[in-house]
Amino acid sequence: MANVVESKKACAVNPLKMSQPLGASLAFLGLDACMPVMHGSQGCTSFGLVLLVRHFKEAIPLQTTAMNEVTSIMGGYDNIEAALLNIRKRAAPKVIAICSTGLTETKGDDVDGYIVTVRKRKPELADTEIVYVSTPDYVGAFEDGYKHAVTAIVKTLVKPLPVQADQVTLLPGSHLSPADIDELREIIEAFGLSAIVLPDVSGSLDGHIPPDWRGTTLGGTTLEQIRAAGASALTIGVGEQTREAALALQEIAGTPLEVFERLTGLECNDRLLQRLSQLSGRAVPAKYRRQRSQLLDAMLDGHFYTGGIKVAIGAEPDLLLAVGGLLHDMGAELRCCISTTKSAAHALLPAETVMLGDLEDLEQGAADCDLLITHSHGRQAAERLGKPLLRIGFPVFDRIGNAHRCQVGYRGTMALVFEVANLMLENITHHHANDWPLPPEAQRAAATVSATPTTTRLAEASA
């Protein structure tokens, strides 16, 4: 169990964490025909939009209530009403999802009350679902905003239904990519089960060319699927951040739940397949037995390059546990662990200490480490230290293909093992023949030859 300490600095010098509204926006982007809205100033939304676009390399639908100095003081009802009406008129989304920002939270806007009032005043909004979540960005972090947003979706839209024995609700954490979700869906369906993924960024942010354009999200969990989650026989959460929403589903529909702390590794995936086999009554498919064998071989090959290395990781709690746990399994030492917010996941991390800090703390703690692991904002620290950098998390804006990077299941774990091992292999010093020191006798002979005048050596050679 890691001891959690907080950095005592007066300010964040090189921030590691992203804000709650940004995490909530990512969750809302996993809903089909949805328009996420940040209730705050235009600058708040623009900053988050830039990070999402740079990470996914996709067009991102994200709107704002455009609060200014006057409306921030007087209250934002008029801005909320105008935003809802304009969005409905121009984009016609099935869901409008609102998350607050530090500006409106400091003022204390009663957004729940605003929504009740605007529904009474504007009956044309009756065919549009509205979800609101409180996400002040002066507390918490990216993972917290995502967690609260998924819980708000469940509490607003899910109703109890008769149980379907072959249906499973999958709650992916914010650290899972579209490719991760596709992998987990494929695993669940291999047991003859159907999966409702909530939210499902694999449908909206998987990097495809859409057949048409509309102002809302292009894919994701449909409104019908969200409502149908009330009929699932089991809720599977990936990461501690999903426990809150899983418990909400249990309270609403009585759905049993199982939260996996991570699905990057060997033992945790064994447990997942055993649980799916138990639920479906089917044996584990042969292809996953084969993949498990391949992962074991990959771990055997890779441990020569990861065993004994010292690692510094800066990430959101569930991602820190997923990657750090795997590296610990591979024989690495988690020398420096920096995270963004409090989480039950920290208690499971095989490290002495987790610091809630920034990238400056990571850089200072990584001085004697062999590998740095964090998002793209850590690249300057890695360059200054002369250490290799493994980019994970959000945002990764100086690489492409983030949506297709898989790090869960046997296959995704194997890919991550190879990525880390190859990064370490690339940084091994490869000596040449002239780099090795000569034995003492050879050194003396070489010194004698170099001390002899050139004319004498040439005369001896010609004789």
DAVENFEN-V895061 format. One record per pair of residues at least 6 apart in sequence whose C-alpha atoms are under 8 Angstrom apart, sorted by the first residue. I is the first residue (numbers start at 1). J is the second residue. D is the distance in Angstrom with one decimal. If there is no record, write none. Layout:
I;J;D, I;J;D
This chain:
1;346;7.3, 1;347;4.6, 1;348;5.6, 1;349;6.1, 1;350;6.4, 1;351;7.0, 1;352;7.2, 2;346;6.1, 2;347;5.5, 2;348;7.2, 2;349;5.9, 2;350;6.6, 2;351;5.3, 2;352;4.9, 2;353;4.9, 2;354;6.1, 3;347;7.7, 3;352;6.1, 3;353;4.6, 3;354;6.0, 4;346;7.3, 4;353;5.8, 4;354;4.8, 4;355;5.8, 4;356;7.4, 5;353;7.2, 5;354;6.3, 5;355;4.9, 5;356;6.3, 6;355;5.5, 6;356;4.7, 6;357;6.5, 7;355;6.5, 7;356;5.9, 7;357;5.2, 12;357;7.5, 12;358;6.0, 13;358;7.0, 13;359;7.6, 13;360;6.3, 14;358;5.8, 14;359;5.2, 14;360;5.7, 15;358;4.9, 15;359;5.9, 15;360;8.0, 16;314;7.2, 16;315;7.5, 16;339;7.8, 16;340;6.9, 16;357;7.4, 16;358;4.8, 16;359;5.4, 16;377;7.6, 17;141;6.1, 17;142;6.8, 17;315;7.9, 17;316;7.4, 17;339;7.9, 17;340;5.4, 17;358;7.3, 18;141;5.8, 18;142;5.0, 19;137;5.2, 19;138;7.9, 19;140;7.3, 19;141;4.9, 19;142;4.9, 19;145;7.4, 20;135;5.3, 20;136;6.5, 20;137;5.2, 20;139;7.7, 20;140;6.3, 20;141;4.9, 20;142;4.6, 20;143;7.1, 20;144;6.0, 20;145;3.9, 20;146;7.1, 21;38;7.1, 21;99;6.0, 21;100;6.6, 21;101;6.2, 21;135;5.5, 21;136;7.0, 21;137;6.4, 21;142;7.4, 21;145;5.8, 22;48;5.9, 22;142;6.3, 22;145;7.1, 22;146;7.9, 23;141;7.7, 23;142;4.4, 23;143;6.0, 23;144;7.2, 23;145;4.7, 23;146;4.4, 23;174;7.4, 24;99;6.8, 24;133;8.0, 24;135;7.5, 24;142;7.6, 24;145;4.6, 24;146;4.3, 24;147;7.5, 24;148;7.2, 24;149;5.1, 24;150;7.8, 25;36;6.0, 25;37;7.7, 25;38;8.0, 25;62;7.8, 25;99;7.4, 25;146;7.5, 26;146;6.9, 26;174;7.7, 27;146;5.5, 27;149;6.4, 27;150;6.4, 27;174;7.5, 27;199;6.0, 27;201;7.9, 28;34;7.0, 28;35;7.7, 28;36;5.9, 28;97;6.5, 28;149;7.3, 28;199;7.3, 29;35;7.7, 29;36;6.9, 29;61;8.0, 29;199;7.9, 29;201;6.6, 29;204;7.0, 29;205;7.9, 29;217;6.3, 29;220;7.6, 30;198;7.4, 30;199;4.6, 30;200;4.5, 30;201;4.2, 30;202;7.6, 30;203;7.3, 30;204;6.2, 30;205;7.8, 30;217;7.8, 30;219;7.5, 30;220;4.9, 30;221;6.3, 31;198;7.8, 31;199;6.0, 31;200;6.5, 31;201;7.5, 31;204;7.8, 31;217;7.1, 31;219;6.9, 31;220;4.6, 31;221;4.6, 31;222;6.2, 31;223;7.7, 32;94;8.0, 32;204;7.4, 32;216;7.9, 32;217;5.7, 32;218;6.2, 32;219;4.6, 32;220;4.4, 32;221;5.3, 32;222;4.9, 32;223;7.3, 33;93;5.1, 33;94;5.6, 33;95;6.6, 33;216;5.2, 33;217;5.0, 33;218;6.4, 33;219;6.9, 33;222;7.5, 34;93;5.3, 34;94;6.0, 34;95;4.7, 34;96;5.7, 34;97;7.1, 34;216;5.4, 34;217;5.4, 35;61;6.4, 35;62;6.4, 35;63;7.2, 35;87;7.8, 35;93;6.3, 35;95;6.4, 35;96;5.0, 35;97;6.2, 35;215;7.9, 35;216;5.3, 35;217;6.7, 36;61;7.1, 36;62;5.3, 36;63;6.2, 36;96;6.0, 36;97;4.7, 36;98;6.0, 36;99;7.8, 37;62;5.9, 37;63;4.6, 37;64;5.2, 37;65;7.1, 37;96;7.2, 37;97;5.9, 37;98;4.7, 37;99;6.3, 38;44;7.8, 38;45;6.2, 38;62;7.6, 38;63;6.3, 38;64;4.9, 38;65;6.5, 38;98;5.8, 38;99;5.1, 38;100;5.9, 38;101;6.8, 39;64;5.9, 39;65;5.1, 39;66;7.4, 39;67;7.5, 39;80;7.6, 39;98;6.6, 39;99;6.0, 39;100;4.8, 39;101;6.1, 39;104;6.9, 40;64;6.6, 40;65;5.9, 40;66;6.0, 40;67;5.2, 40;100;6.7, 40;101;5.6, 40;102;7.7, 40;103;6.0, 40;104;6.0, 41;64;7.0, 41;65;6.9, 41;66;4.7, 41;67;4.6, 41;68;6.3, 41;103;7.5, 42;64;6.1, 42;65;7.5, 42;66;4.9, 42;67;7.1, 44;101;7.7, 45;62;7.3, 45;63;7.1, 45;64;6.2, 49;60;6.9, 49;62;6.9, 51;395;6.5, 51;397;7.8, 52;60;7.0, 52;395;7.5, 53;59;6.3, 53;60;6.2, 54;395;7.7, 54;396;7.7, 54;397;5.1, 55;394;7.2, 55;395;5.4, 55;396;5.3, 55;397;4.8, 55;400;7.9, 55;402;7.0, 56;205;6.9, 56;207;7.5, 56;400;7.9, 56;401;7.8, 56;402;6.5, 56;403;6.5, 57;207;7.7, 57;400;7.6, 58;205;7.3, 58;207;6.8, 60;217;7.7, 61;215;6.5, 61;216;5.8, 61;217;6.4, 64;83;7.5, 65;79;5.5, 65;80;6.0, 65;82;8.0, 65;83;5.8, 66;79;7.1, 67;76;7.1, 67;79;7.0, 71;79;7.9, 72;103;7.3, 72;104;6.7, 72;107;6.7, 73;107;6.8, 75;107;7.5, 75;109;6.3, 76;104;7.8, 76;109;6.7, 77;111;7.7, 77;114;5.9, 80;114;7.5, 81;118;6.2, 84;96;7.6, 84;125;8.0, 85;125;7.5, 87;93;7.5, 88;125;7.6, 88;128;7.8, 90;215;7.7, 91;214;6.7, 91;215;5.0, 91;216;6.3, 93;128;7.0, 93;216;6.2, 94;127;7.5, 94;128;5.2, 94;129;6.2, 94;223;7.4, 95;128;5.8, 95;129;4.7, 95;130;5.8, 95;131;7.4, 95;223;7.8, 96;128;7.1, 96;129;6.3, 96;130;4.9, 96;131;6.4, 97;130;5.8, 97;131;4.7, 97;132;5.9, 98;130;7.5, 98;131;6.1, 98;132;4.7, 98;133;6.4, 99;132;5.8, 99;133;5.0, 99;134;5.9, 99;135;6.0, 100;133;6.8, 100;134;5.3, 100;135;5.2, 100;136;6.1, 101;134;7.9, 101;135;6.1, 101;136;4.8, 101;137;5.8, 102;135;7.8, 102;136;4.6, 102;137;5.1, 102;138;6.0, 105;134;7.9, 105;136;5.9, 111;132;7.6, 112;132;7.2, 115;130;7.9, 119;125;6.4, 119;126;6.9, 131;152;6.8, 131;153;6.4, 131;156;6.5, 132;149;8.0, 132;152;6.9, 133;148;6.7, 133;149;5.8, 133;152;6.0, 134;148;7.7, 135;145;5.8, 135;148;7.7, 140;340;7.8, 140;341;5.9, 141;340;6.3, 141;341;6.0, 142;316;7.7, 143;174;6.4, 143;241;6.9, 143;316;6.6, 143;317;7.9, 144;241;7.3, 144;341;7.9, 146;174;6.4, 147;173;7.9, 147;241;5.5, 147;242;6.2, 147;244;7.2, 147;245;7.3, 148;244;7.9, 148;245;7.9, 150;198;7.5, 150;199;7.2, 150;242;8.0, 150;245;6.2, 151;244;6.4, 151;245;4.3, 151;248;6.8, 154;226;7.7, 154;245;6.7, 154;248;6.9, 154;249;6.7, 155;248;6.7, 155;249;7.8, 155;252;7.8, 157;226;6.8, 157;227;6.0, 158;226;6.3, 158;227;4.7, 158;228;7.3, 158;229;6.6, 158;230;5.8, 158;249;7.7, 158;252;7.5, 159;227;6.3, 159;228;8.0, 159;230;5.5, 159;252;6.6, 159;253;6.7, 160;230;4.7, 160;231;6.6, 160;252;6.1, 160;253;4.3, 160;254;7.8, 161;228;7.4, 161;230;5.2, 161;231;4.8, 161;253;7.0, 162;230;7.8, 162;231;5.4, 163;230;7.7, 163;231;4.4, 163;232;5.8, 163;233;6.0, 164;231;5.6, 164;232;5.8, 164;233;6.0, 165;232;7.1, 165;233;5.3, 166;192;7.3, 166;193;4.9, 166;194;6.2, 166;232;7.7, 166;233;6.9, 166;280;7.0, 167;193;5.8, 167;194;4.9, 167;195;5.9, 167;196;7.5, 167;231;7.4, 167;232;4.9, 167;233;5.8, 167;234;7.3, 168;193;6.9, 168;194;6.1, 168;195;4.9, 168;196;6.2, 168;229;8.0, 168;232;5.1, 168;233;5.9, 168;234;5.1, 168;235;5.9, 168;236;7.3, 169;195;5.7, 169;196;4.7, 169;197;5.9, 169;198;7.3, 169;229;6.2, 169;232;6.0, 169;233;8.0, 169;234;6.3, 169;235;4.7, 169;236;6.2, 170;195;6.5, 170;196;6.0, 170;197;4.7, 170;198;6.3, 170;235;6.0, 170;236;4.9, 170;237;6.0, 170;238;7.9, 171;197;6.1, 171;198;5.3, 171;199;6.9, 171;235;7.3, 171;236;6.1, 171;237;4.6, 171;238;6.3, 171;242;6.2, 171;246;7.6, 172;181;7.1, 172;197;7.4, 172;198;7.0, 172;199;7.2, 172;200;8.0, 172;237;6.1, 172;238;5.1, 172;239;7.4, 172;242;7.1, 173;237;7.5, 173;238;5.6, 173;239;5.6, 173;241;6.4, 173;242;6.2, 173;318;7.8, 175;316;8.0, 175;318;7.1, 175;319;5.8, 175;393;6.3, 175;394;7.9, 177;201;7.6, 177;202;7.4, 177;402;7.2, 177;403;5.5, 177;404;7.1, 177;405;6.7, 177;406;6.9, 178;200;7.7, 178;201;5.6, 178;202;3.9, 178;203;7.6, 178;205;6.7, 178;206;5.5, 178;403;5.2, 178;404;6.5, 178;405;8.0, 179;202;6.6, 179;206;7.4, 179;403;6.0, 179;404;4.8, 179;405;5.9, 179;406;5.2, 180;404;7.9, 180;405;7.3, 180;406;4.9, 180;407;6.4, 180;408;5.8, 180;412;7.6, 181;200;7.4, 181;201;7.9, 181;202;6.2, 182;202;6.4, 183;406;7.6, 183;408;7.4, 183;409;7.1, 184;408;7.6, 184;409;7.1, 185;195;6.4, 185;197;7.9, 188;194;7.0, 188;195;6.8, 188;276;7.0, 189;195;7.0, 190;285;7.2, 191;276;6.8, 191;277;6.9, 191;280;6.2, 191;282;6.4, 191;283;8.0, 191;284;7.5, 191;285;7.6, 192;280;7.0, 193;280;7.0, 196;221;7.6, 196;225;6.5, 196;226;7.6, 196;229;6.6, 197;221;6.6, 198;221;6.2, 198;226;7.1, 199;220;7.0, 199;221;6.0, 200;220;4.8, 200;221;5.4, 201;219;7.9, 201;220;5.7, 202;220;6.8, 202;403;8.0, 203;218;7.4, 203;219;4.6, 203;220;4.4, 203;221;7.7, 204;217;6.3, 204;218;5.2, 204;219;4.3, 204;220;5.1, 205;403;6.9, 206;403;5.4, 206;404;7.0, 207;403;6.7, 210;218;7.2, 230;249;7.2, 230;252;7.6, 230;253;5.4, 230;255;7.6, 231;253;7.3, 231;255;7.9, 232;255;6.6, 233;255;6.1, 233;256;6.9, 234;255;5.8, 234;256;5.1, 234;257;5.7, 234;258;7.6, 235;246;6.4, 235;249;7.9, 235;255;6.5, 235;256;6.2, 235;257;4.5, 235;258;6.3, 236;246;7.8, 236;257;6.0, 236;258;5.2, 236;259;5.7, 236;260;7.4, 237;243;6.6, 237;246;6.8, 237;257;7.6, 237;258;6.3, 237;259;4.4, 237;260;6.0, 238;259;5.9, 238;260;5.1, 238;261;6.2, 238;262;6.0, 238;263;7.0, 239;259;6.7, 239;260;5.9, 239;261;4.6, 239;262;5.7, 239;318;5.5, 239;345;7.8, 240;259;6.9, 240;260;7.5, 240;261;5.9, 240;318;6.7, 240;343;7.5, 240;344;6.6, 240;345;6.1, 241;318;7.3, 241;343;7.9, 242;259;7.3, 243;259;6.4, 246;257;6.3, 247;257;7.4, 249;255;6.2, 250;256;6.2, 250;257;7.1, 260;268;7.2, 260;272;7.9, 261;318;7.4, 261;321;7.8, 261;322;7.8, 261;345;7.1, 262;268;6.7, 262;318;7.3, 262;321;7.1, 262;322;5.2, 263;269;5.7, 263;322;7.1, 263;408;5.3, 263;409;6.0, 264;322;5.6, 264;323;7.1, 264;326;6.6, 264;407;6.2, 264;408;4.7, 264;409;6.2, 264;410;7.7, 264;412;7.3, 264;413;5.3, 265;322;7.8, 265;325;7.7, 265;326;5.5, 265;329;8.0, 265;408;7.6, 265;409;7.4, 265;410;7.1, 265;413;5.8, 266;292;7.7, 266;295;7.7, 266;410;6.8, 266;413;7.9, 269;409;6.0, 269;410;6.9, 273;284;6.6, 274;284;7.5, 277;283;5.7, 277;284;6.1, 288;410;7.6, 291;410;5.9, 291;411;6.4, 292;410;5.8, 294;414;7.8, 295;410;6.0, 295;411;7.1, 295;413;7.3, 295;414;5.3, 298;414;6.2, 298;417;7.0, 298;418;7.3, 299;330;6.8, 299;414;7.5, 299;417;6.8, 302;330;7.7, 302;417;6.4, 302;418;6.7, 302;421;5.4, 303;330;5.5, 303;331;6.8, 303;421;7.7, 305;421;5.5, 305;424;6.2, 305;425;6.5, 306;327;7.4, 306;330;6.2, 306;331;6.2, 306;332;5.6, 306;420;7.6, 306;421;6.3, 306;424;7.4, 307;330;6.1, 307;331;4.1, 307;332;5.1, 308;331;5.8, 308;332;5.0, 308;333;6.3, 309;331;7.6, 309;332;5.0, 309;333;6.1, 309;369;7.5, 309;370;6.0, 309;371;7.7, 310;332;6.1, 310;333;4.9, 310;334;6.1, 310;335;5.7, 310;368;7.6, 310;369;4.7, 310;370;5.3, 310;371;6.7, 311;332;6.9, 311;333;6.1, 311;334;5.1, 311;335;5.6, 311;336;6.6, 311;366;7.5, 311;369;5.5, 311;370;6.0, 311;371;5.0, 311;372;6.1, 311;373;7.6, 312;334;6.4, 312;335;5.9, 312;336;4.4, 312;337;5.9, 312;338;8.0, 312;362;6.8, 312;365;7.2, 312;366;5.5, 312;369;6.4, 312;371;6.3, 312;372;5.0, 312;373;6.2, 313;320;6.9, 313;324;7.5, 313;334;7.7, 313;336;6.3, 313;337;5.0, 313;338;6.2, 313;362;7.3, 313;372;6.0, 313;373;4.6, 313;374;5.9, 314;320;7.1, 314;337;6.0, 314;338;4.6, 314;339;5.7, 314;358;8.0, 314;359;7.2, 314;362;6.6, 314;373;6.3, 314;374;4.9, 314;375;7.8, 315;338;6.6, 315;339;5.2, 315;340;6.9, 315;374;5.9, 315;375;7.6, 315;392;7.9, 315;393;6.7, 316;339;5.5, 316;340;5.6, 316;341;7.3, 316;393;7.7, 317;339;6.0, 317;340;7.0, 317;341;7.1, 317;342;7.7, 317;343;6.4, 317;345;6.1, 317;346;6.6, 318;345;6.1, 319;393;7.2, 320;337;7.8, 320;339;7.4, 321;345;6.6, 321;346;7.2, 321;348;7.3, 321;349;5.6, 324;334;6.9, 324;349;7.2, 324;350;7.7, 325;349;6.5, 325;350;6.7, 327;333;7.7, 327;334;8.0, 328;334;7.0, 328;350;7.0, 333;351;7.9, 334;350;7.5, 334;351;5.7, 335;351;7.3, 335;365;7.8, 335;366;7.8, 335;369;7.2, 336;353;7.6, 336;354;7.5, 336;362;6.9, 336;365;5.6, 336;366;6.4, 337;351;7.7, 337;353;6.8, 337;354;5.0, 337;355;6.3, 337;362;7.4, 338;354;5.7, 338;355;4.8, 338;356;5.8, 338;357;5.9, 338;358;7.1, 338;359;7.9, 338;361;7.4, 338;362;6.2, 339;354;6.7, 339;355;6.1, 339;356;4.9, 339;357;6.3, 339;358;7.8, 340;356;5.2, 340;357;6.4, 340;358;7.7, 341;356;6.2, 342;356;7.7, 346;354;7.1, 359;378;6.6, 359;381;7.9, 360;381;8.0, 363;381;5.8, 363;382;7.7, 363;385;7.8, 366;372;7.1, 367;385;6.8, 369;387;7.9, 370;387;6.4, 370;388;7.4, 371;387;5.9, 371;388;5.4, 371;389;6.2, 371;390;7.6, 371;424;7.8, 372;382;6.7, 372;387;6.7, 372;388;6.2, 372;389;4.8, 372;390;6.3, 373;389;5.6, 373;390;4.7, 373;391;5.9, 373;392;6.7, 374;389;7.5, 374;390;6.6, 374;391;5.3, 374;392;5.4, 374;393;6.8, 375;391;5.0, 375;392;5.1, 375;393;5.4, 375;394;5.9, 375;395;5.8, 375;396;5.6, 376;391;6.1, 376;392;7.8, 376;394;7.9, 376;395;6.3, 376;396;4.9, 376;397;6.4, 376;398;6.7, 377;395;7.9, 378;389;7.9, 379;389;6.9, 382;388;6.5, 382;389;6.1, 388;423;7.1, 388;424;7.6, 388;427;7.4, 390;420;7.3, 390;423;7.8, 396;402;7.3, 406;412;4.8, 406;413;7.9, 406;415;7.4, 407;413;5.1, 407;414;7.8, 407;415;6.7, 407;416;5.9
